[in-house]
Amino acid sequence: MSERAAWNTADEKAAVEAVPMADRWTTETVHQMLTETARAHPSRPALSFQIKSGPKDKAETLDWTQFATQVTQAANMFRRLGAGPEDGIAFLLPNCNETVVTLIGAMTAGIACPINPLLEVEQIASILRETKAKILVTLSPFPKTDLAEKAHAAAVFCPELETILEIDLKRYLSPPISWIVPFLRPKIDIRHDKKVLSFASTLGGHSGSKLDFAETGGDRIAANFHTGGTTGMPKIAQHRFSGMIYNGKIPAMDIIREDDVLICPLPMFHVLGAYPVLMSVLASGAHLVLPTPAGFRGDGVMDNFWALIERWGVTFMVMVPTAATALLERPVRHDLSTLRYALCGSAPLPVELFRRFEETCGVKILEGYGMTEATCLVSINPPGGERKIGSVGLPIPYSHIRILDCDGEGTIRRECATDEVGEICIASPGVFPGYRDENRNIGLFSDPGGYLRTGDLGKLDGDGYLWITGRLKDLIIRGGHNIDPGLIEEALMGHSEVAFVGAIGQPDPVAGELPAAYVELRPGATADVETLMAYARDHIPERAAIPKHLELIDELPKTAVGKVFKPELRKQAIARVLGEAFGEAGIAARIAVRDDKSRGLVAQIATDAEEAALSGVMGRFAVQWERQGL
């Protein structure tokens, strides 16, 4: 286990880094980390799952011995089914104990390939083909989910896929509901040549005492995670063991303890749940609780969340800003005295929401920053040091951030000064070696230095804290899901009367951002907003990407080479959304948005309103702002 090493200031972080990382731990694989923890805490609870959200509903808990045994069985099973260390083992699953077992077992036997269940069949098949998956683990047909149908439909288009293993969630249910499930199962009538096996029955036929094979290959690629959201054809990021272990051992040094109980309503196909959360549990010996297959989206999870905190004695919760907003709508009527921290990531947390959550729930929020390409964690507000609200804290130990001005090839033109905005570029043991598709790696790393170019804009202040101010990538982040604006633009450009489209993210107090589309029509066109919105609903394949706002503009702002100039559209969207918010609050205000060298886009609010009223409106949005008199 890692020794305690606090890093609450830049000086403490430097002191931690004075000891080479190789001297802090010798763990080389995730299975080795799991085995070490199981030996240290054989009978302590490791993993719990409840299929329903009630505080007294049935739950299954695995202790560390049982957990390690099942993971070992799974790894041996995957190898026996023909998967080698370079073969993909995919899973299309909601959260349950088997999902975690599959993830770690798959990366031990081969290359784990988690897939977002919200993706469409075409996207699922594309990921299976690109990752060369030999095995797919999914659900057996089950009421109220189409995962089995999606999995089998995708399998038709994947010639290298050989075996489908099905998990039956029925075992988590109690009578009389468990009696009814067989009569409600959807029928899947999709023909393919894949072998279909029961996960439970096949797993039970393999040894869990030790691996039947030697772990070889050193610090190899052990997982392929697709990037982000629910739209477009995802990129496949390759993750090494060293990055996974780093994401576990570092939090276990100063944040996560062996007696902690973490509740994680985030999916295991996402790096936040799979790495900083799960790997820190493996590194520390803490207890991980998974509430319902769909996590925060599960029936009753939001309504019962505070009761679940009390039930499990949770000390550490994980959330995203949209969940924080929803939880504040539920009165706190349960004992939250065990709760120490709430880790918040995936999108900026508005200042007012940050303060309200801490005051209402009596828990300290640790806002962090991470990305799939860094095997997740990059920085976090230190638990025992100064937390600068609005920043994403200090880089974690052995992670280093530079704010650079790079050209399209990655060549560094210059390094930005303190408090100057530029591209956030990082170097750390978690930085991935690149995407599976080599064409996507062009210009991805800085030259010289090899720093990962994140595509995010930000600055470092005088104390070394990181502040995020925008994105080069133009991605729209809706409640933590990445939406490619190109998908919206391409769909709307298919309309015969549309000349140009610019899609951006407009501020939203709940989702962080919502997609907005600005449209320039062809000369003589007569299409109106209602017509184009109907067209968008019919032609944009993902509901999350359908614009919340669509506006017709006589001429979109464009660059000298004719590209739509999106910064100007963002200014218009910010001014419009904030203007509507002040109007709803009954506050007279004029709003202008300007570019600031060190802060990015800044809303200038001209109003005579009292400071509390002004802050009450602006505190709901993750937007930089400043006050001016009327």
HELIX and SHEET records of a PDB file:
HELIX    1   1 ALA A   10  GLU A   17  1                                   8    
HELIX    2   2 MET A   21  ARG A   24  1                                   4    
HELIX    3   3 VAL A   30  ALA A   40  1                                  11    
HELIX    4   4 TRP A   64  ARG A   80  1                                  17    
HELIX    5   5 ASN A   97  ALA A  109  1                                  13    
HELIX    6   6 VAL A  121  GLU A  130  1                                  10    
HELIX    7   7 LEU A  147  ALA A  155  1                                   9    
HELIX    8   8 LEU A  169  TYR A  172  5                                   4    
HELIX    9   9 ILE A  177  LEU A  184  1                                   8    
HELIX   10  10 PHE A  199  GLY A  204  1                                   6    
HELIX   11  11 PHE A  241  ASP A  254  1                                  14    
HELIX   12  12 VAL A  271  LEU A  272  1                                   2    
HELIX   13  13 GLY A  273  VAL A  277  3                                   5    
HELIX   14  14 LEU A  278  SER A  284  1                                   7    
HELIX   15  15 GLY A  295  ARG A  297  5                                   3    
HELIX   16  16 VAL A  301  TRP A  312  1                                  12    
HELIX   17  17 PRO A  321  LEU A  328  1                                   8    
HELIX   18  18 VAL A  351  CYS A  361  1                                  11    
HELIX   19  19 THR A  372  ALA A  374  5                                   3    
HELIX   20  20 GLU A  438  ASN A  441  5                                   4    
HELIX   21  21 PRO A  485  MET A  493  1                                   9    
HELIX   22  22 VAL A  529  HIS A  539  1                                  11    
HELIX   23  23 ARG A  543  ALA A  545  5                                   3    
HELIX   24  24 LYS A  566  GLU A  584  1                                  19    
HELIX   25  25 GLU A  611  MET A  618  1                                   8    
SHEET    1   A 9 GLU A  60  ASP A  63  0                                        
SHEET    2   A 9 PRO A  45  GLN A  50 -1                                        
SHEET    3   A 9 HIS A 287  PRO A 291  1                                        
SHEET    4   A 9 VAL A 261  ILE A 263  1                                        
SHEET    5   A 9 PHE A 316  MET A 319  1                                        
SHEET    6   A 9 TYR A 341  CYS A 344  1                                        
SHEET    7   A 9 LYS A 364  MET A 371  1                                        
SHEET    8   A 9 CYS A 376  ILE A 380 -1                                        
SHEET    9   A 9 LEU A 394  PRO A 395 -1                                        
SHEET    1   B 5 ILE A 111  PRO A 114  0                                        
SHEET    2   B 5 GLY A  88  LEU A  92  1                                        
SHEET    3   B 5 ALA A 133  LEU A 139  1                                        
SHEET    4   B 5 THR A 163  ILE A 167  1                                        
SHEET    5   B 5 LYS A 195  SER A 198  1                                        
SHEET    1   C 2 ILE A 221  HIS A 226  0                                        
SHEET    2   C 2 ILE A 236  ARG A 240 -1                                        
SHEET    1   D 5 ILE A 412  GLU A 415  0                                        
SHEET    2   D 5 HIS A 400  CYS A 406 -1                                        
SHEET    3   D 5 GLY A 422  ALA A 427 -1                                        
SHEET    4   D 5 LEU A 452  LEU A 460 -1                                        
SHEET    5   D 5 LEU A 466  ARG A 471 -1                                        
SHEET    1   E 2 ILE A 476  ARG A 478  0                                        
SHEET    2   E 2 HIS A 481  ILE A 483 -1                                        
SHEET    1   F 3 VAL A 498  ASP A 508  0                                        
SHEET    2   F 3 GLY A 512  LEU A 521 -1                                        
SHEET    3   F 3 HIS A 549  LEU A 552  1                                        
SHEET    1   G 3 ARG A 590  ASP A 596  0                                        
SHEET    2   G 3 GLY A 600  ALA A 606 -1                                        
SHEET    3   G 3 GLN A 624  GLN A 628  1                                        
END                                                                             
